[in-house]
Amino acid sequence: MDHENHEKVRAEHRARNAYLYVRQSTLRQVLENTESTQRQYALQDRAAGLGWDAQQIVVIDSDLGQSGASSVDREGFQKLVTEVTMGRAGLVLGLEVSRLARNSTDWHRLIELCALTDTLILDEDGVYDPGQFNDRLVLGLKGTMSEAELHILRSRMRGGILNKVRRGEFAVSLPAGFLYDANQHVILDPDQQVQHSIRQLFAAFRRTGSVMGAVREFRDKQWKFPVRTQKGPRPGDLEWGELTRNRVNTVLRNPRYAGAYAYGQNRHRKKADGTGRRTQQRLPRDQWYKLQCNAHPGYLSWEEYEENVSHLRENAPAPKPQGRGAAREGPALLQGLAYCGLCGARMGVRYHSRGNRLVPDYVCDGNSSNRGAPPCQLIPGGSLDQAIGKALVETLTPVKLELALAVQQEIDTREEETGRLYQMQVERARYESTLAERRYKAVDPDNRLVAGTLEAEWNGKLRRVREAEQEFDRLRLVRQAVTAQTREQILRLADDFPRMWQDPKTPDRERKRMARLLIEDVTLIRSPEQVTAHIRFKGGATQTMHVPLRRRSTDPRAVATAQRLLSEHHDHASIAETLNQMGIKTASGKNFTRQTVRQIHSICPQSPNARFSETAAPVVDPGVTRGAV
């Protein structure tokens, strides 16, 4: 064997460097598996025995502690490939194939490069010339076996993990608010401030009805939220920071907070860009590997968790069809609630200016967005919203007193929880100050370098205590005044709910949130003279109303000209330019635009030869619900 090996090593190989690649998969292996590392470094003697000088033997060991499953983030392997490609390597040394690469792609690429540059490969068994078929076949088999070995190791580990998962005993990292006890059972974090902060998040989401509403409430009240660190020098430690939208979404969707043990909620796949990074896809609940309800204590019930997740889906913004979206700032009362009575799709909202205010239009633009056709329906929303609001006022009148009492009780509960949370912040500041005092008193006074630092830390904690106490006292006085004023307003408004609804100071967002408490959906059908609204209330009650259309007449010359130009395949912009050149104005005395021509197009009957011909909306049975036509 030695004679055969020496025959493969020629003078042109010895004229180039020999590169020894050293790798261990993890830092723990570097510290504990020292024998394997020594065997890899000992391959320098093999290179010297084959005729390479010590100055020609280059050791690449920068990948110690790096996995060989991919060449990404392996600077040492990339350097080795570069040297081979540049023709500076005569011999590549590795204890075994698995040290160089654990996947066939990287291994076969290295073999191909070595064959092209006439570079030899040496492992513990011998020397191989990738340019020879037999040696190339052996190297390929060794690479395949190395990759299979990694697959077997992972499969064994995965099987053990899944076996523990089936029993609900596999310990995974816990989110903020939970800890493992001495018996590896999940318990609530004994820190009362942590518990109260998490419960306040769920309560804020129920009150505001949106993720950003909860974020704004925490920000306005200067509350901090606990986060379990995943990286850094001390992973798993608890830190306090600002509440963010992503954090609220994560907490609301995590079944752990409902006391459930879940595994396999996400699927991870490698990206095709060759970087080795992975994408994460959340799976439907029926595809989770394990879901065990009531596995440990939680912060809410499973029913409350499902209600929160359902609310998040409903708040999904357009154009996602599964959600009606959270209540926004615009004046469209039926935003997210309106459905088209012709095709059953959810209707969107468009706004146009009328004087100094925005007026909504409800548009079913599924056809226009997908196929370039005019919308199914375009329904003016001003008078429709007024009619819906009047119906809501009449519906709420019998229960306004119960509503006022419920709101007052909610305010009392909220203020009590707020006071407890601020008190906990003061107690935490005092505790940290006490710890700083103990550390300062425990140090040798003569060691001024340490004592000075600890004294400054203690003084900083004392200042934090004073600030927390002053902030708590100030906010307590403000809350007392605000609470008394709010209670008085509620009792007064309970006697005049219509005035509250029509008060211009009431934000549009609050009107829409109140409407969503009562309305499930509204199906709209437009006829030439009126809009039929079929309202479905919470609990199953229904009401049908007919709202007359109030339209200002458009100049007949504009309608006739627009119809003629449409039949000649002109677009809306060119038609608007033509009408403006003719000196014709809109019903409101303004110049025509592409949008105003489009409105004429969607309302008026078109010539059958028109490019986007559309017939007028038919008069149908007002009792028809969405999807029935």
C-alpha positions as CSV (number, residue, x, y, z in Angstrom):
1,M,0.0,0.0,0.0
2,D,2.8,2.4,0.9
3,H,4.5,1.7,-2.5
4,E,1.2,2.5,-4.3
5,N,0.7,5.7,-2.3
6,H,4.2,6.9,-3.1
7,E,3.6,6.2,-6.8
8,K,0.6,8.6,-6.7
9,V,2.6,11.4,-5.1
10,R,4.7,13.1,-7.8
11,A,7.1,16.0,-7.9
12,E,4.5,18.4,-9.1
13,H,2.4,17.6,-6.1
14,R,5.3,18.2,-3.7
15,A,5.9,21.5,-5.4
16,R,2.6,22.8,-4.0
17,N,1.4,23.0,-0.4
18,A,-0.3,20.3,1.7
19,Y,-3.4,21.5,3.5
20,L,-4.5,19.7,6.7
21,Y,-8.1,20.4,7.6
22,V,-9.0,20.0,11.3
23,R,-12.6,20.1,12.5
24,Q,-14.8,19.1,15.5
25,S,-18.6,19.5,15.3
26,T,-19.2,21.3,18.6
27,L,-17.2,23.3,21.2
28,R,-18.0,20.5,23.7
29,Q,-16.3,18.0,21.4
30,V,-13.3,20.3,21.2
31,L,-13.0,20.4,25.0
32,E,-13.8,16.7,25.7
33,N,-12.9,14.7,22.6
34,T,-9.2,15.7,22.7
35,E,-8.0,12.4,21.4
36,S,-9.8,12.9,18.0
37,T,-8.2,16.4,17.7
38,Q,-4.8,15.0,18.4
39,R,-5.2,12.3,15.7
40,Q,-6.1,15.0,13.2
41,Y,-3.1,17.1,14.0
42,A,-0.9,14.0,13.8
43,L,-1.6,13.8,10.0
44,Q,1.2,16.4,9.6
45,D,3.6,13.5,10.1
46,R,1.9,11.6,7.2
47,A,2.4,14.6,4.9
48,A,6.1,14.9,6.0
49,G,6.6,11.2,5.3
50,L,5.3,11.6,1.8
51,G,7.9,14.3,1.1
52,W,6.5,17.7,2.1
53,D,8.6,20.1,4.1
54,A,7.2,21.4,7.4
55,Q,7.0,24.9,5.9
56,Q,4.7,23.5,3.1
57,I,2.2,21.9,5.5
58,V,-0.6,24.4,6.2
59,V,-3.0,23.6,9.1
60,I,-6.6,25.0,8.7
61,D,-8.3,24.6,12.1
62,S,-10.6,27.7,12.2
63,D,-13.7,25.5,11.9
64,L,-13.2,23.8,15.3
65,G,-16.7,23.8,16.9
66,Q,-18.5,24.1,13.5
67,S,-20.9,21.5,12.1
68,G,-20.0,19.9,8.8
69,A,-23.6,19.6,7.6
70,S,-23.1,22.7,5.4
71,S,-20.2,24.8,4.1
72,V,-22.0,27.9,5.2
73,D,-20.2,29.7,8.1
74,R,-17.2,27.4,7.7
75,E,-14.5,29.9,6.8
76,G,-11.8,27.2,7.1
77,F,-13.5,24.9,4.5
78,Q,-14.1,27.9,2.2
79,K,-10.4,28.8,2.4
80,L,-9.5,25.2,1.6
81,V,-11.7,25.2,-1.5
82,T,-10.2,28.5,-2.6
83,E,-6.6,27.2,-2.3
84,V,-7.6,24.1,-4.3
85,T,-9.3,26.1,-7.0
86,M,-6.3,28.4,-7.3
87,G,-4.0,25.4,-7.9
88,R,-1.9,26.1,-4.8
89,A,-2.8,22.7,-3.1
90,G,-1.0,19.5,-4.0
91,L,-2.5,17.4,-1.1
92,V,-5.6,17.8,1.1
93,L,-5.5,15.9,4.4
94,G,-8.4,14.9,6.6
95,L,-8.7,12.3,9.2
96,E,-11.9,11.0,7.5
97,V,-14.4,12.2,5.0
98,S,-16.8,13.4,7.7
99,R,-14.2,15.9,8.9
100,L,-14.2,17.6,5.5
101,A,-17.9,17.5,4.7
102,R,-21.1,15.8,6.0
103,N,-23.2,16.4,2.8
104,S,-22.7,15.0,-0.6
105,T,-22.9,18.4,-2.4
106,D,-19.9,19.9,-0.6
107,W,-17.9,16.7,-0.8
108,H,-18.4,16.0,-4.5
109,R,-17.7,19.6,-5.3
110,L,-14.4,19.3,-3.5
111,I,-13.6,16.0,-5.4
112,E,-14.4,17.7,-8.7
113,L,-12.1,20.6,-8.0
114,C,-9.3,18.3,-6.8
115,A,-9.6,16.3,-10.1
116,L,-9.5,19.5,-12.2
117,T,-6.4,20.8,-10.4
118,D,-4.6,17.5,-10.0
119,T,-4.8,17.6,-6.2
120,L,-4.5,14.4,-4.0
121,I,-6.7,13.6,-1.0
122,L,-5.4,11.7,2.0
123,D,-7.3,10.2,4.9
124,E,-6.4,7.7,7.6
125,D,-6.8,4.8,5.1
126,G,-4.6,6.1,2.2
127,V,-3.9,8.5,-0.6
128,Y,-6.5,9.0,-3.4
129,D,-6.2,10.6,-6.8
130,P,-9.7,12.1,-7.7
131,G,-8.6,12.0,-11.4
132,Q,-8.6,8.2,-11.4
133,F,-12.0,6.5,-11.7
134,N,-11.4,3.8,-9.0
135,D,-10.2,6.4,-6.4
136,R,-13.1,8.7,-7.3
137,L,-15.5,5.9,-6.8
138,V,-14.1,5.1,-3.4
139,L,-14.2,8.7,-2.3
140,G,-17.8,9.1,-3.5
141,L,-18.9,6.0,-1.5
142,K,-17.1,7.3,1.6
143,G,-19.0,10.6,1.2
144,T,-22.3,8.9,0.8
145,M,-21.6,6.8,3.9
146,S,-20.6,9.9,5.9
147,E,-23.9,11.6,4.9
148,A,-25.8,8.5,5.8
149,E,-24.1,8.3,9.2
150,L,-25.2,11.8,9.9
151,H,-28.8,10.9,8.9
152,I,-28.8,7.9,11.2
153,L,-27.5,9.9,14.1
154,R,-30.1,12.6,13.6
155,S,-32.9,10.0,13.2
156,R,-31.9,8.3,16.5
157,M,-31.9,11.6,18.3
158,R,-35.2,12.6,16.6
159,G,-36.8,9.3,17.5
160,G,-35.8,9.8,21.2
161,I,-37.2,13.3,21.2
162,L,-40.5,12.3,19.7
163,N,-40.9,9.4,22.1
164,K,-40.6,11.9,25.0
165,V,-42.9,14.3,23.2
166,R,-45.6,11.6,23.0
167,R,-45.5,11.3,26.7
168,G,-45.4,15.0,27.2
169,E,-42.1,14.9,28.9
170,F,-39.8,16.6,26.4
171,A,-38.6,19.8,28.0
172,V,-38.5,22.8,25.7
173,S,-37.6,26.4,26.5
174,L,-40.5,28.1,28.3
175,P,-41.8,31.6,27.5
176,A,-41.8,34.4,30.1
177,G,-44.2,33.6,32.9
178,F,-43.3,29.9,33.3
179,L,-40.5,27.9,35.1
180,Y,-39.5,24.3,35.7
181,D,-39.6,23.1,39.3
182,A,-37.2,20.6,40.8
183,N,-39.2,17.7,39.2
184,Q,-39.2,19.3,35.7
185,H,-42.9,20.2,36.1
186,V,-44.0,23.5,34.5
187,I,-45.2,26.0,37.1
188,L,-46.2,29.7,36.9
189,D,-43.3,32.1,37.6
190,P,-43.5,33.0,41.3
191,D,-42.6,36.6,40.5
192,Q,-46.0,38.4,41.0
193,Q,-45.0,41.2,38.7
194,V,-44.3,38.8,35.9
195,Q,-47.7,37.2,36.3
196,H,-49.5,40.4,36.6
197,S,-47.9,41.9,33.5
198,I,-48.9,38.9,31.4
199,R,-52.4,38.9,32.7
200,Q,-52.6,42.7,31.9
201,L,-51.6,41.9,28.3
202,F,-54.5,39.5,27.8
203,A,-56.8,42.0,29.5
204,A,-55.6,44.9,27.3
205,F,-56.2,42.8,24.2
206,R,-59.7,42.0,25.3
207,R,-60.4,45.7,26.1
208,T,-58.9,47.3,23.0
209,G,-59.7,44.5,20.5
210,S,-56.4,44.8,18.6
211,V,-52.7,44.0,19.0
212,M,-51.6,47.6,18.6
213,G,-54.2,48.7,21.1
214,A,-52.6,46.6,23.7
215,V,-49.1,48.0,22.8
216,R,-50.3,51.5,23.0
217,E,-51.9,50.9,26.4
218,F,-48.6,49.6,27.8
219,R,-46.7,52.4,26.3
220,D,-49.1,55.1,27.5
221,K,-48.9,53.8,31.1
222,Q,-45.2,53.2,30.9
223,W,-45.5,49.5,31.7
224,K,-42.6,47.1,31.0
225,F,-43.1,43.5,29.8
226,P,-40.9,40.5,30.7
227,V,-39.0,38.7,27.9
228,R,-37.0,35.5,28.2
229,T,-33.6,35.9,26.4
230,Q,-32.7,33.3,23.8
231,K,-29.1,34.4,23.1
232,G,-26.3,36.2,24.7
233,P,-24.0,35.3,27.6
234,R,-26.9,34.3,29.9
235,P,-29.7,32.7,27.8
236,G,-32.9,32.1,29.6
237,D,-32.6,35.1,31.9
238,L,-35.6,37.4,32.3
239,E,-35.4,40.9,31.1
240,W,-37.8,43.8,31.1
241,G,-38.4,45.9,28.1
242,E,-41.0,47.7,25.9
243,L,-43.9,45.7,24.7
244,T,-43.9,45.3,20.9
245,R,-46.4,44.2,18.3
246,N,-44.5,41.0,17.5
247,R,-44.3,40.1,21.2
248,V,-48.1,40.5,21.7
249,N,-48.7,38.3,18.6
250,T,-46.3,35.7,20.0
251,V,-47.9,35.6,23.4
252,L,-51.5,35.5,22.1
253,R,-50.7,32.6,19.7
254,N,-48.6,30.6,22.2
255,P,-50.8,27.7,23.6
256,R,-48.5,27.5,26.6
257,Y,-50.3,30.4,28.2
258,A,-53.5,28.4,28.1
259,G,-51.8,25.5,30.0
260,A,-51.3,23.3,26.9
261,Y,-48.3,21.3,25.9
262,A,-47.7,21.7,22.2
263,Y,-44.9,20.4,19.9
264,G,-44.4,20.6,16.1
265,Q,-46.3,23.9,15.5
266,N,-43.8,25.0,12.9
267,R,-42.1,23.5,9.9
268,H,-38.5,24.5,9.0
269,R,-37.1,24.3,5.5
270,K,-33.8,25.3,4.1
271,K,-33.7,28.2,1.7
272,A,-32.7,27.6,-1.9
273,D,-30.2,30.4,-1.9
274,G,-27.4,28.2,-0.5
275,T,-26.9,30.2,2.7
276,G,-28.1,27.4,4.9
277,R,-30.7,29.6,6.5
278,R,-34.1,28.2,7.2
279,T,-37.6,29.5,6.7
280,Q,-40.3,28.9,9.3
281,Q,-43.9,28.1,8.4
282,R,-46.6,27.8,11.0
283,L,-48.8,24.7,10.5
284,P,-52.5,24.3,11.0
285,R,-53.4,22.9,14.4
286,D,-54.5,19.5,13.0
287,Q,-50.9,19.0,11.7
288,W,-49.2,19.6,15.1
289,Y,-47.3,16.6,16.3
290,K,-48.6,16.9,19.9
291,L,-51.2,19.0,21.6
292,Q,-52.2,18.2,25.2
293,C,-54.6,20.6,26.9
294,N,-54.5,21.2,30.6
295,A,-51.0,19.9,30.9
296,H,-49.9,22.6,33.4
297,P,-51.2,25.8,35.0
298,G,-51.9,28.6,32.6
299,Y,-52.9,32.3,32.5
300,L,-56.2,31.7,30.6
301,S,-58.5,28.9,29.6
302,W,-58.3,27.0,26.3
303,E,-61.6,28.6,25.3
304,E,-60.2,32.1,25.9
305,Y,-57.1,31.2,23.9
306,E,-59.1,30.0,20.9
307,E,-61.2,33.2,21.2
308,N,-58.0,35.3,21.1
309,V,-56.7,33.4,18.0
310,S,-60.0,33.8,16.3
311,H,-60.0,37.5,17.0
312,L,-56.5,37.8,15.5
313,R,-57.7,36.1,12.3
314,E,-60.6,38.4,12.1
315,N,-58.3,41.4,12.5
316,A,-56.1,40.2,9.6
317,P,-55.9,43.2,7.3
318,A,-57.1,43.2,3.7
319,P,-56.6,41.7,1.1
320,K,-56.5,38.5,3.2
321,P,-60.1,37.2,2.8
322,Q,-60.2,35.3,6.1
323,G,-60.2,38.4,8.3
324,R,-62.4,41.5,8.5
325,G,-59.5,43.6,9.9
326,A,-59.3,45.6,13.1
327,A,-61.4,48.7,13.5
328,R,-59.4,51.6,11.9
329,E,-59.5,55.3,12.2
330,G,-61.6,56.0,9.0
331,P,-65.3,56.9,9.2
332,A,-66.5,53.8,7.2
333,L,-68.8,52.2,9.8
334,L,-69.1,48.9,8.0
335,Q,-65.4,48.4,7.4
336,G,-64.8,44.7,7.4
337,L,-68.5,43.9,7.9
338,A,-69.9,44.6,4.5
339,Y,-70.4,41.7,2.0
340,C,-71.4,41.9,-1.7
341,G,-74.9,40.4,-2.3
342,L,-74.0,39.5,-5.9
343,C,-70.8,37.5,-5.5
344,G,-70.6,37.0,-1.8
345,A,-67.1,38.6,-1.4
346,R,-66.1,40.9,1.3
347,M,-66.3,44.6,0.2
348,G,-63.5,47.0,0.5
349,V,-63.6,50.7,1.4
350,R,-62.6,53.7,-0.6
351,Y,-62.7,57.3,0.5
352,H,-63.3,60.5,-1.3
353,S,-63.4,64.1,-0.1
354,R,-66.6,66.1,0.2
355,G,-65.8,69.5,1.6
356,N,-63.6,69.0,4.7
357,R,-64.6,65.5,5.5
358,L,-64.0,62.0,4.1
359,V,-67.0,60.0,2.7
360,P,-66.7,56.2,2.3
361,D,-67.7,54.1,-0.6
362,Y,-68.1,50.3,-0.3
363,V,-66.6,48.6,-3.4
364,C,-66.6,44.9,-4.4
365,D,-63.4,45.0,-6.5
366,G,-62.6,41.3,-6.8
367,N,-63.3,41.4,-10.5
368,S,-61.4,44.6,-11.1
369,S,-58.3,43.5,-9.1
370,N,-58.2,40.1,-10.7
371,R,-59.5,40.5,-14.2
372,G,-59.5,44.2,-14.9
373,A,-63.3,44.3,-15.1
374,P,-65.4,47.0,-13.4
375,P,-66.4,46.2,-9.8
376,C,-69.6,44.2,-9.0
377,Q,-71.0,47.1,-6.9
378,L,-69.9,50.5,-5.8
379,I,-72.2,51.7,-3.0
380,P,-72.1,55.2,-1.5
381,G,-71.5,54.9,2.2
382,G,-72.6,58.2,3.7
383,S,-76.4,57.7,3.9
384,L,-75.9,54.0,4.4
385,D,-73.8,54.5,7.5
386,Q,-76.3,56.9,8.9
387,A,-79.1,54.4,8.5
388,I,-77.0,51.6,10.1
389,G,-76.1,53.9,13.0
390,K,-79.8,54.7,13.6
391,A,-80.6,51.0,13.7
392,L,-77.9,50.4,16.2
393,V,-79.1,53.2,18.5
394,E,-82.6,51.8,18.4
395,T,-81.2,48.3,19.2
396,L,-79.0,49.5,22.1
397,T,-81.7,51.6,23.8
398,P,-83.2,48.8,25.9
399,V,-79.8,47.6,27.2
400,K,-78.0,50.9,27.7
401,L,-78.3,50.8,31.5
402,E,-76.8,47.3,31.7
403,L,-74.0,48.4,29.3
404,A,-73.2,51.4,31.6
405,L,-73.0,49.2,34.7
406,A,-70.7,46.7,32.9
407,V,-68.4,49.5,31.7
408,Q,-68.2,51.0,35.2
409,Q,-67.3,47.6,36.7
410,E,-64.7,47.1,34.0
411,I,-63.1,50.5,34.8
412,D,-63.0,49.6,38.5
413,T,-61.3,46.3,37.8
414,R,-58.8,47.9,35.4
415,E,-57.8,50.6,37.9
416,E,-57.3,48.0,40.6
417,E,-55.0,46.0,38.3
418,T,-53.1,49.1,37.3
419,G,-52.5,50.0,40.9
420,R,-51.1,46.5,41.7
421,L,-48.8,46.6,38.7
422,Y,-47.3,50.0,39.6
423,Q,-46.9,48.9,43.2
424,M,-45.0,45.8,42.0
425,Q,-42.6,48.0,40.1
426,V,-41.9,50.0,43.2
427,E,-41.3,46.8,45.2
428,R,-38.9,45.5,42.5
429,A,-36.9,48.7,42.6
430,R,-36.7,48.5,46.4
431,Y,-35.5,44.9,46.2
432,E,-32.8,45.7,43.7
433,S,-31.7,48.6,45.9
434,T,-31.4,46.2,48.9
435,L,-29.3,43.8,46.9
436,A,-27.0,46.6,45.8
437,E,-26.7,47.7,49.5
438,R,-25.7,44.2,50.5
439,R,-23.1,43.9,47.8
440,Y,-21.6,47.2,48.9
441,K,-21.5,46.4,52.6
442,A,-20.0,42.9,51.9
443,V,-16.9,44.3,50.1
444,D,-13.6,45.2,51.8
445,P,-13.7,49.1,52.3
446,D,-10.0,49.3,51.6
447,N,-10.6,47.9,48.1
448,R,-11.6,51.2,46.7
449,L,-11.7,50.0,43.1
450,V,-14.5,47.6,43.8
451,A,-16.1,49.6,46.6
452,G,-16.4,52.7,44.5
453,T,-18.2,50.9,41.7
454,L,-20.6,49.2,44.1
455,E,-21.3,52.4,45.8
456,A,-22.2,54.1,42.6
457,E,-24.5,51.2,41.7
458,W,-26.2,51.5,45.0
459,N,-26.8,55.2,44.6
460,G,-28.3,54.6,41.2
461,K,-30.7,52.0,42.6
462,L,-31.8,54.4,45.3
463,R,-32.5,57.1,42.7
464,R,-34.6,54.5,40.8
465,V,-36.6,53.8,44.0
466,R,-37.3,57.5,44.5
467,E,-38.4,57.9,40.9
468,A,-40.6,54.8,41.0
469,E,-42.3,56.0,44.2
470,Q,-42.8,59.5,42.8
471,E,-44.2,58.2,39.6
472,F,-46.6,55.8,41.5
473,D,-47.9,58.7,43.7
474,R,-48.4,61.0,40.7
475,L,-50.2,58.4,38.6
476,R,-52.4,57.4,41.6
477,L,-53.6,61.0,42.0
478,V,-54.3,61.3,38.3
479,R,-56.2,58.0,38.2
480,Q,-58.3,59.0,41.1
481,A,-59.4,62.2,39.4
482,V,-59.9,60.5,36.0
483,T,-61.8,57.6,37.5
484,A,-64.3,59.9,39.3
485,Q,-64.8,62.0,36.2
486,T,-65.2,58.9,34.0
487,R,-67.8,57.3,36.3
488,E,-69.8,60.5,36.2
489,Q,-69.7,60.6,32.4
490,I,-70.8,57.0,32.1
491,L,-73.8,57.5,34.3
492,R,-74.8,60.6,32.4
493,L,-74.3,59.0,29.0
494,A,-76.4,56.0,30.1
495,D,-79.4,58.3,29.9
496,D,-78.6,59.6,26.5
497,F,-76.9,57.0,24.4
498,P,-78.0,58.5,21.0
499,R,-76.2,61.7,21.9
500,M,-73.1,59.7,22.6
501,W,-73.3,58.0,19.3
502,Q,-73.9,61.2,17.4
503,D,-71.3,63.2,19.4
504,P,-68.6,64.4,16.8
505,K,-66.0,64.0,19.6
506,T,-66.6,60.2,19.6
507,P,-63.8,58.7,17.5
508,D,-64.8,56.7,14.5
509,R,-62.8,53.8,15.7
510,E,-64.9,53.5,18.9
511,R,-68.1,53.7,16.9
512,K,-66.9,50.8,14.7
513,R,-65.9,48.8,17.7
514,M,-69.4,49.3,19.3
515,A,-70.9,48.3,16.0
516,R,-68.9,45.1,15.9
517,L,-70.2,44.1,19.3
518,L,-73.7,43.9,17.9
519,I,-73.3,43.2,14.1
520,E,-72.1,39.9,12.6
521,D,-72.1,41.1,9.0
522,V,-74.1,43.3,6.5
523,T,-75.0,42.1,3.0
524,L,-75.4,44.9,0.5
525,I,-77.3,44.9,-2.8
526,R,-77.6,47.9,-5.0
527,S,-80.5,48.7,-7.3
528,P,-80.9,51.8,-9.5
529,E,-82.8,53.6,-6.8
530,Q,-81.8,52.2,-3.5
531,V,-79.4,50.0,-1.5
532,T,-80.8,47.0,0.4
533,A,-78.9,46.2,3.6
534,H,-79.5,42.8,5.2
535,I,-78.1,43.1,8.8
536,R,-77.2,40.0,10.8
537,F,-76.8,40.7,14.5
538,K,-74.9,38.8,17.0
539,G,-77.1,36.0,18.3
540,G,-78.9,35.4,15.0
541,A,-81.4,38.2,14.8
542,T,-81.7,39.9,11.4
543,Q,-83.0,43.2,10.0
544,T,-83.5,44.4,6.4
545,M,-83.5,48.1,5.5
546,H,-83.8,50.0,2.2
547,V,-81.7,53.1,1.9
548,P,-82.6,55.4,-1.0
549,L,-79.7,56.6,-3.2
550,R,-79.2,60.3,-3.2
551,R,-77.3,61.2,-6.4
552,R,-76.6,64.5,-8.0
553,S,-77.4,64.3,-11.7
554,T,-74.4,64.2,-14.1
555,D,-74.6,66.2,-17.3
556,P,-76.2,64.0,-19.9
557,R,-73.6,65.1,-22.4
558,A,-70.9,63.7,-20.2
559,V,-72.7,60.3,-19.9
560,A,-73.3,60.1,-23.6
561,T,-69.7,61.1,-24.5
562,A,-68.3,58.6,-22.0
563,Q,-70.4,55.8,-23.3
564,R,-69.4,56.6,-26.9
565,L,-65.7,56.7,-26.1
566,L,-65.9,53.5,-24.1
567,S,-67.4,51.8,-27.1
568,E,-64.4,53.0,-29.1
569,H,-62.0,51.4,-26.5
570,H,-60.8,54.6,-24.9
571,D,-59.5,54.3,-21.3
572,H,-60.9,56.3,-18.4
573,A,-58.0,58.8,-18.2
574,S,-58.3,59.8,-21.9
575,I,-62.1,60.1,-21.5
576,A,-61.6,62.5,-18.5
577,E,-59.2,64.6,-20.6
578,T,-61.7,64.8,-23.4
579,L,-64.6,65.9,-21.2
580,N,-62.5,68.6,-19.5
581,Q,-61.5,69.9,-23.0
582,M,-65.2,70.1,-23.8
583,G,-65.7,72.3,-20.7
584,I,-68.1,69.9,-19.1
585,K,-68.0,69.7,-15.3
586,T,-69.0,67.0,-12.8
587,A,-72.2,67.2,-10.7
588,S,-70.2,69.0,-8.0
589,G,-68.7,71.5,-10.4
590,K,-65.2,70.0,-10.6
591,N,-63.1,68.7,-13.5
592,F,-63.4,65.1,-14.5
593,T,-60.7,62.6,-13.4
594,R,-60.1,58.9,-14.1
595,Q,-62.0,58.0,-10.9
596,T,-65.1,60.1,-11.7
597,V,-65.3,58.6,-15.2
598,R,-64.9,55.1,-13.6
599,Q,-67.8,55.9,-11.3
600,I,-70.0,56.9,-14.3
601,H,-68.9,53.6,-15.9
602,S,-69.8,51.5,-12.9
603,I,-73.3,53.2,-12.4
604,C,-74.6,53.8,-15.9
605,P,-75.5,51.0,-18.4
606,Q,-72.9,50.5,-21.1
607,S,-73.1,49.8,-24.8
608,P,-72.8,46.0,-25.5
609,N,-69.7,46.8,-27.6
610,A,-67.9,48.6,-24.7
611,R,-64.5,47.3,-23.7
612,F,-65.6,46.8,-20.1
613,S,-69.3,46.5,-20.5
614,E,-71.4,46.1,-17.4
615,T,-75.1,46.0,-16.9
616,A,-76.8,47.8,-14.1
617,A,-77.1,46.0,-10.8
618,P,-80.3,43.9,-10.8
619,V,-83.1,44.3,-8.2
620,V,-83.0,41.1,-6.2
621,D,-84.8,39.7,-3.2
622,P,-83.6,41.8,-0.2
623,G,-83.6,38.7,2.0
624,V,-80.8,37.1,0.0
625,T,-77.6,36.6,2.0
626,R,-74.1,36.6,0.7
627,G,-73.1,33.7,-1.5
628,A,-76.7,32.8,-2.3
629,V,-76.8,34.6,-5.7
